[in-house]
């Protein structure tokens, strides 16, 4: 299982500390020692400690492919889930979810690697609009969906256009 988790992290292009690894991990240890307390420090910590091959992949491919590798590591180890200093600082900036926080850190760092500007305020606004849309829910007619013909099943759509039933997500 541990080998599978490590291989999975590498497959995602994230040459980062694996979640479960038996051997010492100097990159993970240096990132833990960095322990950033605010957004810009997190970006600087990545720049100071990530291996060149990881930087090259992030620069070329962007942040999305790192969500379940390096992004997960950041969420779990820099206190974004547990209300650590970085998570609290980013929440004060307007971030609402640890996934958004790690995504913004990685996106900002990828932009830095490409020599591009990163719009932090724009991302905060975009994430806030997403969560506002996700919180509005309207019941809709299930018969509009060919896979839901049972009149006893309740169907909904949220403000972001995501369709779901009372039993889980739908096909949108």
Protein Blocks (a to p, Z undefined) as FASTA:
>chain_A
ZZmmmmmmmmnopacddfbdfbdcfklmmmmmnopabfklmmmmmmmmpcfklmmmmmmn
ommlmmmmmmmmmmmmnopmnopaklmmmmmnopabfklmmmmmmmmmmmmmnopacdfk
lmmmmmmmmmmmmmpccdddfklpmklmbfkbccdddfkopacdfkbccfZZ
